[in-house]
Amino acid sequence: MAVPPCYADLGKSAKDIFNKGYGFGLVKLDVKTKSASGVEFKTSGNSNTDTSKVAGSLETKYKRSEYGLTFTEKWNTDNTLGTEITVEDQIAKGLKLTFDTTFSPNTGKKSGKVKTAYKREYVNMGCDVDFDFAGPTIHGAAVIGYEGWLAGYQMSFDTAKSKMTQNNFAIGYKTGDFQLHTNVNDGAEFGGSIYQKVSDKLETAVNLAWTAGSNSTRFGIAAKYQLDKDASVSAKVNNNSLVGVGYTQTLRPGVKLTLSGLVDGKNINAGGHKLGLGLELEA
């Protein structure tokens, strides 16, 4: 078996069917460019149609592949500055070290994080440390895989309070066109998802979730259909009768348009439905 996914990516195929191709209530623009010297620029901006709030971010990334180094600088409209330095496959093959810092000039707030990740055949593990004046928080996760079966564990430990703040388990099964994922979070939140690639053009997903002590089960069904090499349609519905539809069209190489809408099936005449528009440019 190849390297298993990290814990956060367990069930990712099903999540992508539910989340990608939609942007309800947002008008969004993403621009990606790359300079002749190899510096990558990513600019993103969006306007919330409900609140009229405008947000944006700028990210620059520079890679030195021969040294396994990546330098990333980030800024957003909340005036938060971020710097990230990543070293991969240098100390040991499969080992990735990341040093991440953020600084807000307005408030003077600073934060730092050290991330480690190690992956090889059958195993993918990571450990992150959030530094805080009160005491660091340790996040750990590990996934093992064998013959399509996956098992993962995720935890967080607050050293200031000497308390476990997160305790999650997951089990899954993965083949080329089928994925099954189940998880238990903190012994109270239960969830599961199924992904199936029915054909080269059609992908489907189902998710379920429920909370201990509650009789209500949350579920949803989603599908994505590839009309041709440049266009696709997506649709999803959940148990609250919220129906989402999306259409993605590649207008030309490097230009992608996304249109989406969300309809409240229980209150069709009451209004409150949401539309979304997204444009991605890459050069």
Solvent accessible surface area in square Angstrom, and as a share of the most:
residue,aa,sasa,rsa
1,M,74,0.33
2,A,80,0.62
3,V,67,0.39
4,P,2,0.01
5,P,35,0.22
6,C,52,0.31
7,Y,28,0.11
8,A,73,0.56
9,D,53,0.28
10,L,7,0.03
11,G,11,0.11
12,K,86,0.37
13,S,30,0.19
14,A,4,0.03
15,K,92,0.39
16,D,38,0.20
17,I,9,0.05
18,F,22,0.09
19,N,97,0.50
20,K,130,0.55
21,G,26,0.25
22,Y,31,0.12
23,G,25,0.24
24,F,47,0.20
25,G,4,0.04
26,L,52,0.26
27,V,70,0.40
28,K,84,0.36
29,L,80,0.40
30,D,21,0.11
31,V,44,0.25
32,K,85,0.36
33,T,55,0.32
34,K,127,0.54
35,S,44,0.29
36,A,120,0.93
37,S,81,0.52
38,G,25,0.24
39,V,37,0.21
40,E,57,0.26
41,F,79,0.33
42,K,85,0.36
43,T,62,0.36
44,S,21,0.14
45,G,26,0.25
46,N,41,0.21
47,S,38,0.24
48,N,48,0.25
49,T,79,0.46
50,D,93,0.48
51,T,94,0.55
52,S,84,0.55
53,K,130,0.55
54,V,106,0.61
55,A,33,0.25
56,G,17,0.17
57,S,46,0.30
58,L,75,0.37
59,E,43,0.19
60,T,33,0.19
61,K,58,0.25
62,Y,77,0.29
63,K,105,0.45
64,R,86,0.31
65,S,97,0.63
66,E,109,0.49
67,Y,119,0.45
68,G,18,0.17
69,L,46,0.23
70,T,28,0.17
71,F,80,0.33
72,T,4,0.03
73,E,93,0.42
74,K,90,0.38
75,W,99,0.35
76,N,50,0.26
77,T,71,0.41
78,D,100,0.52
79,N,47,0.24
80,T,41,0.24
81,L,76,0.38
82,G,9,0.08
83,T,49,0.28
84,E,35,0.16
85,I,60,0.31
86,T,12,0.07
87,V,32,0.18
88,E,61,0.27
89,D,70,0.36
90,Q,94,0.42
91,I,122,0.62
92,A,46,0.35
93,K,176,0.74
94,G,12,0.12
95,L,39,0.19
96,K,82,0.35
97,L,33,0.16
98,T,9,0.05
99,F,93,0.39
100,D,28,0.15
101,T,71,0.42
102,T,51,0.30
103,F,78,0.32
104,S,17,0.11
105,P,62,0.39
106,N,111,0.57
107,T,108,0.63
108,G,40,0.38
109,K,145,0.62
110,K,137,0.58
111,S,52,0.33
112,G,18,0.17
113,K,65,0.28
114,V,44,0.25
115,K,61,0.26
116,T,43,0.25
117,A,38,0.30
118,Y,63,0.24
119,K,97,0.41
120,R,139,0.51
121,E,87,0.39
122,Y,95,0.36
123,V,26,0.15
124,N,17,0.09
125,M,87,0.39
126,G,25,0.24
127,C,55,0.33
128,D,40,0.21
129,V,35,0.20
130,D,39,0.20
131,F,111,0.46
132,D,91,0.47
133,F,206,0.86
134,A,80,0.62
135,G,15,0.15
136,P,47,0.30
137,T,29,0.17
138,I,59,0.30
139,H,58,0.26
140,G,14,0.13
141,A,28,0.21
142,A,39,0.30
143,V,0,0.00
144,I,104,0.53
145,G,4,0.03
146,Y,135,0.51
147,E,124,0.56
148,G,13,0.12
149,W,147,0.52
150,L,13,0.06
151,A,41,0.32
152,G,9,0.08
153,Y,75,0.28
154,Q,43,0.19
155,M,39,0.18
156,S,5,0.03
157,F,63,0.26
158,D,23,0.12
159,T,46,0.27
160,A,53,0.41
161,K,147,0.62
162,S,85,0.55
163,K,120,0.51
164,M,92,0.41
165,T,72,0.42
166,Q,61,0.27
167,N,57,0.29
168,N,7,0.03
169,F,110,0.46
170,A,4,0.03
171,I,104,0.53
172,G,4,0.04
173,Y,63,0.24
174,K,83,0.35
175,T,53,0.31
176,G,84,0.81
177,D,76,0.39
178,F,66,0.28
179,Q,30,0.14
180,L,66,0.33
181,H,23,0.10
182,T,61,0.35
183,N,30,0.15
184,V,49,0.28
185,N,48,0.25
186,D,84,0.43
187,G,53,0.51
188,A,38,0.30
189,E,69,0.31
190,F,60,0.25
191,G,13,0.12
192,G,17,0.17
193,S,15,0.09
194,I,75,0.38
195,Y,18,0.07
196,Q,85,0.38
197,K,80,0.34
198,V,82,0.47
199,S,55,0.35
200,D,132,0.69
201,K,98,0.42
202,L,53,0.26
203,E,42,0.19
204,T,40,0.23
205,A,1,0.01
206,V,55,0.32
207,N,54,0.28
208,L,80,0.40
209,A,27,0.21
210,W,101,0.35
211,T,38,0.22
212,A,58,0.45
213,G,93,0.89
214,S,51,0.33
215,N,162,0.83
216,S,68,0.44
217,T,63,0.37
218,R,104,0.38
219,F,94,0.39
220,G,2,0.02
221,I,91,0.46
222,A,2,0.02
223,A,32,0.25
224,K,68,0.29
225,Y,90,0.34
226,Q,59,0.26
227,L,80,0.40
228,D,76,0.39
229,K,180,0.76
230,D,49,0.25
231,A,4,0.03
232,S,10,0.06
233,V,55,0.32
234,S,11,0.07
235,A,47,0.36
236,K,43,0.18
237,V,62,0.35
238,N,50,0.26
239,N,53,0.27
240,N,75,0.39
241,S,37,0.24
242,L,59,0.29
243,V,58,0.33
244,G,0,0.00
245,V,76,0.44
246,G,8,0.08
247,Y,75,0.28
248,T,25,0.15
249,Q,42,0.19
250,T,41,0.24
251,L,99,0.49
252,R,164,0.60
253,P,127,0.80
254,G,30,0.29
255,V,31,0.18
256,K,78,0.33
257,L,41,0.21
258,T,20,0.12
259,L,80,0.40
260,S,10,0.07
261,G,7,0.06
262,L,35,0.17
263,V,58,0.33
264,D,36,0.19
265,G,32,0.31
266,K,137,0.58
267,N,73,0.37
268,I,109,0.55
269,N,156,0.80
270,A,81,0.63
271,G,35,0.34
272,G,77,0.74
273,H,70,0.31
274,K,75,0.32
275,L,140,0.70
276,G,9,0.09
277,L,77,0.38
278,G,15,0.15
279,L,57,0.28
280,E,75,0.34
281,L,62,0.31
282,E,110,0.49
283,A,103,0.80
